[in-house]
Amino acid sequence: MEWAGTFILLLVVFISCYLLISSKRKQLHKGRLPPGPTPLPLIGNFLQIKPTETLKSLLKLREKYGPVLTVYFGPHPVLVLCGHQAVKEALIDKAEEFSGRITTPSLVPAFQEYGVSFSNGARWKEMRQFSLTVLRSFGMGKRSIEERIQEEGQFLLEEFRKTKENPFDPTFFLSRAFSNIICSIIFGKRFDYEDKEFQALMVMTNKFVWEMSTSWAQFYNIYGNYLNYIPGISNTIYDAMDMKLFIAKRIKKNQETLDPNLLRDYIDCFLIQMEKEKDNPGSEFIMQNLEGNILNLFIGGTETGASTLRYGFLLLMKYSEVQAKVHEEIDRVIGRNRIPNTGDRRQMPYTDAVIHEVQRYSDVIPMNMAHMVTCDTEFRGYHIPKGMMVLPLLSTVLHDPTMFKYPNAFNPENFLDEYGCFKMNDAFVPFSSGKRICLGESLARMELFLFFTTILQNFQLKSLVPPEDIDLAFQKSGFANIPPFYQLSVIPR
């Protein structure tokens, strides 16, 4: 039992040292960090933040401490920003200072701080610039990618027609459509919807977002530094290994057939750059970054758009008058016989407003991805130290009552002026804002408009239950707001 006594003694010494350091740290920061609830040693604000409902807990604290507050995840202070003005001042007005990224513990197994979304410094800047260049070279924001989306929309239509008005769950129909667009850029091809490997990949992607949004993942993000000392605990966090194996397989295939004179996709472009920089020991064009970039782009390009449209269909069935107005505008501007194009958007203010309102109300990534302060900075009279984690709560911007007429209701008038013309709102930030804004924003906006109008041009969405009985509550609310699963029927128009 001698070892037990030694362990207890060491534990007492550790706790005593920690409390002393913690006390000194609090004295140092007192009056310099924004206000917030008093943290307890080791567990921080465990009593105020319910790990299974992180966002709700933070919103409750905002009511007491205001739009800029400090909370403690375990021993670590976290700057929480609420509302349009506070988030804008940080991510736009002080963009460089707030451009860092902290990889929360639940995401570490999957990304290990590699890839464009979870890296920092020179690595992040180089990966972001390279990825943007390649995405644009393969058509993002151009007519060529619009044609691919239109083509995919026709494949999606055919799948809907096959249901023959029978009820079905649209989840994987939409995931496969959105995924095929990013696949055409990353892997140089689209997949047949019946491809078993592709179907398995959709299940993996859906599982990843689900796992990252569970209560356990939220708890782990707050107390991971302690939990990792428990043997085997890290094995309970989803590491996306099945997705990584798929990506590694595709990379190997490209390596075996690589032709420097014929760049087929994102992987080819990265492999060529790897070869160019093979003698540079400090090069960021390494396999870990290639795999990380693909995982970032694939998940972002699949699940966020598909979830938004899935929730949008549910909203249109609940608010049938909105669906009827969209049908009327589509018939008037596009008609029933030609494929919608992005140029139609300018003549369709109501449909455009509905799509924006769906994005706002679906609030897909409510807490944003965690930012980090890159250097000591002054913010609203407070001193924010380098390396401090920042949570710019996008949900509080998208529901800001000072920016939206109907912040807590689904109402397209949030994006219409008094004349019925479309009106953009500065608080529309579903893609975040500042230097870490989503790489694929222009692609996602094009996909949502074309898929939305293509489906509504051809079908009426019919719920299996009366509109008043449709439940809009999210299944999970953590890393993502996950829409409820449901079934619908599509009736040819």
N, C-alpha and C positions, 0 to 999 in steps of 0.2 A: 504493500500500500504506500510505500515511500514515494513512488512516482506520482500518486494522486495528491499527496501533500505538496510536492514540488509544483505540480500543475496549478493547484489552487493558489499557492504563493505567487507564481508568475502571473496568474490571472488578476490577482489583487494589485500587483505592481503595475500591470498594464492598464487596468481601469483607473488607478490613481494617477498615473502619468497622463492618460487621456483626459481625465477631468481637469487636470491642471492646465494642459495645453488648450483644451476647449475653453476654459475660463479666460485664459489670456487672449485667445482669439476673439471671444465675444466682447471683451473690453476694448480690444483694438478696433473692432468693427462697429461698436455701439455708436449710434448717431451717424454712421456713414452709409450703412446699407439701408434700403427702404424698410418700412415697418413690417411687422409680421408677428405671428404667435411665438411665444417663448418656447424654444426647443428644449427637450430633455437630453441629458447625456446619452450618447450612443444611438438612441432611437429617434432623435430629432422631433419632428411634429407628428409622430405616430398617432397621438391622441386626436389630432385635428384632421388628419388626412386618411380617409378610409381607402386602403390600397385597392379595394375592389371597385371604388368609384372615385378615382383620382380627380377627374374633371369636376364632378359635382362638389367635391370637397373644396377644390380651389375656388370655384365660383362662390361658395358660401363664405370663404375667407375674404374674398374681394369685397363683399358687402360691408365688412368691418374695417378692412385696412386700405381699401381704395384700389385703383387700377394698376398700381405698381407696388408689389409687395415681395417680401422674402419669406420663403419657407425652407425647412430643412428636411432633405431626404437622408435619413440617418444623420451622420455628422456633417453632411455637405449642404452649404447654402445654395438655394436656387432662386433666381430672379424670375418672377412671374409677371407677365405683361398682359393686361386686359383692355379691350376696346381699341377702336380704330386709331385714336390719337396716340396712345402710348406705343402701340405696335409700329405705327408709321415713324414715330420719332426714333425708334431703335433701328428697325430694319431698313428704312429709307434714308432718314436724315443722318444716321450714324452707321451707314451700311457696312463700312470696312470693319469697324470695331465689333459689330455684332455678327460677323460673317463666319465665325468658327462653328464647328460641329462637335457635339459630344455624342458618341455612340452609346446609347443606353444599354445596360447590361443584357437585356433580352435579345438585342440585335448583334451583340459582339460575336456569338458563335457563327452567325451567318456571314458577317462582313469583315470582322477583324480590322476595321478601319481602312480597308482597301475599297477602291471604287469611288466613283464621282460623288455619291451622296454622303459617304461617311468618312471622308478623308479631310485633311486640313493642309494649310500652307501651300508649298509649291506643288505637292502631289495633287491637291484638289484643283488648283488653278490650271495645271497642265491637263488633267483628265477632263475637266469641264470644257476647256477650249477645244481640245481634240474631239470630244464627243459632239459638241455643237457643230463643229466643222463637218464631221462625217454625217450627222443627221441631215444637215442642210444639203450636202452633196448627194444624198440619196433621196432628196425631194421634200424634206420637211418644210412646210410653208409654201410649196410650189405646186404647180398644176399636176406634176407627175404623181405626187403622193395623193392628191385629190382623186385622180383617176383610180388609184389602187383602192381607196376607201369606197368610191362608188361601186367598183367591181365587187368588193367584199360585201357591200350592202345588198347586192343582188343575190349573193350566196346565202346571206342571212334571211332574205325574203323567201327564198326557196325552202329553207328549213322551217320557217313559220308556216308556209303553205302546206307542208307535209303533215302538219298537225290536224288539218281538216276540221278546224273549229273545236277540236277536243282540248280539254284543259291540259296545260303543261307548265312546268317550272322554267322560267326564262334564264335562270342563272348561268348555265353553261353555254346556252345559245349565244348570249351576249359576250361572255368571257372569250369564247373562241373567235368571235368577230373582231373584237378589239385586239386580242393577242396576235391575230394573223397580220395585222398592220405592222406592229413592232417586230414580229418575226421576219417579215419581208425585208426589214432593214438590217436586223441583227444577223439572221441566218440566211438571208438571200432567197427565201421561199415562203410561201404560205402553205399551211397544212390542210389536208382534207379533214372535214369535220368528223369523219368516221375513223380517222387514223388513231389507233389505240395508244400509241406513244404520246400523241398530242392530247388525247383525252386525259391520260394519266398526268400529263404536265399541268393541265387545267385544275385537276384535283389538288396537286401539290401547291399550286399558286394560291388557290382558295384556302387551303389548310394553313399556309404561311400567315396570311393576313388574319385568319381566325385565331391562330395560336398567339400572335403578337397582340391581340386585343382581349385576351382572357384576363380574368382577375389575377391569376397566378403571374402572368407576365407583368402586370402593373405592380404587383407586390415585389417581384424580383427586380424591377427597375429602380425601386426605392431602396431595397435592402440587399441587393446583389453582392455588395462588397463584403457583407457579413455571411450571407448564405453560401458563398463560394468556399467557405472554410468547412462546410459540411460535406464529407465525402460523397461523391455521386450526385450532388445536387445540380451541378451544371448539366448533367445528362437529361434533366427534366425540361430543359429549354430547347425549343425547336431550332435545329441548326441548318435546316434547308439542304441537308446532304443529298437527298434524292434529286433536288433541282440542280445542285452543283455537279452531280454525276452526269446529268443530261447535258449541261453546258460543256463540261470537259469532253464529252463524246463528240459534240458538234465542233469544238475547237480542233480536236485531233483530226477529224475528217477534213477540215479546211487546211490544216497543215500538210496533209498528205496530197492534196490536190491544188495547192497554192500556185497561182500564176501571177507574178508581179505586174504583168501587162493587162490583167483582167481582174479588176477588183469587184468581187461579187457582193460584198456585204461589210458590215461593221467589223466582223472578225478578221477578214482579209486585211482591211486597212490597219488594224492594230498590229497584226502579225508582221506586216511590211515595216511598220515603224519600229517594232521590236528588233528586226533584223538590222535596220539602219543604226540603231543605238546599242547593238550588242557589245560593243567595246567600251561603253560608258558605264562605269560601275555605279554611278548615281542615277541611272536612268529610271524613270517611273514606268516605262513600258515593259512591264514584267507580267508574268502569268497571273499573279494574284490580283493585279489591277484589272486585267482583261476579264477575269471571271467575276470580279466585283462589279465592274461596269455593266456587264451583261445582266447580272442578277438585278441590279438597280433598275436598268432600263426595262427589263422584262416584267418585273412585278409592277413598277409604276405605270407601264404602258398597257397593262392588262386589267388589273383589279380596280383601280380608281375610276376609270371610265366606265367599266362594266357595272360597278356598284352604283354609280351615279345614274346611269340609264335605267337600271333595274328599279331603283327607288323612284325615278321619274315616272315610270309606267304605273307604279302603285299610286302615286299622287294623281295622275290623270284619271285613273279609275275612281278614285275617291271624289275628285272634283270634276265631274263629268262635263260641267259647263265650260271648263278650261279646255278639255279635249275637243269639245264641239267647236270652239273658237279657233283652235289650231287647225282642225279639219277644214273649216271655212277658208282660212287664209291660205292654206296649201292649195286648195282647189282653185282659188282666185288667182294666185300668183304662179303656181307651177302647173296646175292641172293634174290629170291622172295618167298621162301618157309619156312624159319624159322624166328622166332621172334628175333629181334635185342636184344643184351645184352650189358652191359657196357664194357665188354672186347673187343668189336668191335671198340671202340673209338680209341684205340692205332693204329689200322690199317687203320684208316680213317682220315688222317690229314686234308684233304680239308673240309670234313663235320664238323669236330671239329672246324676248323678255321671259318667256316660260322656261326656256333652257337655262338661262342665267339663274332664274329663281329656283329651279331644280338643283342646280349646283350649290346655290347658297343654302337652301333648306336641307339638303342631304348632308352637308357639313362632313365630308368624307374623312378628313384627317383633322379632327377637332382640336388637338393640342399641338399641331404642327410636329415637326421633328425637332428634337432638342438642339438649340444653338449654344454657342459658347463665346464669351468675350475674348477677343484676341489680344487685348492689351488693357492695362489699367485705364479706365475711362470715367468721366463725370457724366451722370445722366439724371436729369431733373433734380440737381442739387445733391445727389448721392454719389458716393465713390463705389464703382463696381470693379472689383479686382480681376486681373487677367486670369482666365481659366474658369471663371464662374459659369455655371450652367444657366441657360436662359430658356424659359418656356413662353414663347409668344402665342397665346391661346387664340388660334384662328377662329374658333367658335364664337368668341366674344366680339370679334370684328364682324363676322357674318351676321350676327344678331344684335349689333349695336343700335340701340334705340335712337341715338342722335344721328344716325346715318340712313336708317330705313324706316319708312312710314309704318310698315307692318313687320316689325323685327321677329316676332314669334309665330307668325302665321304664314302659310303658303299663299302668296298673292303676287301674281306677275306685275301688279302695279308698282311694286318696289323698283321696277326697271322701266317704267313708262312715265312720260311727262303728261301734263294736262291735255295735250293734243293727241295722245296715243302714240307718240313717237318713242322709239327706244332711247333710254337714257342710262348711260353707264354710271356706275357708282364707285367711288374711290375705295369703298370698304369691301368691294368684291375681290376677295383674296383666297379662293379655294386652292390656288396653286402656290400660296405663300407670296412673299414679296422680297425685294432687295436682292442681294447677290446670290442668295440660295433659292431663288424662285425656280420652280420646276422646269427642267430642261425641255420637256415635251409639251409645254403649254400650248403652243400654236397647233401642234399635231392633235392634241386632245380636244381643243375647241372645234377643229375641223371635223373630227370623228363624231363628236356629240351632235353637231348640227346635221351632218349628212345621214348618220344612222337614224336619228330621231325623225327627221322629215321623211326619209325613205319608208320607215315602218308606218308612220301615221298617214302617209299618202295612200297606202295600200290597205290598211287595216283599221278597224275599230277595236280598241282594247276593252275586253269585257271581263269583269270580276265575277268570281263564283259566289260572292256574298254581296248583300246590299252595300252601297257606298258608305252608309253610316256605320257599318260594322267593320270596315277595313281598319286594321290596326297599323299605325305608322311607327310604332315603337321599334327602336333598333334592337337587333338580337344581342349585339355586343357593342360596348362603347369603351374603347381603350385606345390603342394605336390608331384604329380606324373605327368609324361608325358603320357597322355592318347591317344592311337592310334586312328585314324579315324575309324568310323564304315564303313564297306564295305561289299559287297557280292562277293562270288566266287563260282565256280563250281569245284568239284573234279572228275577227269576223271580216272577211273580204268586203271592201267598199265598192 
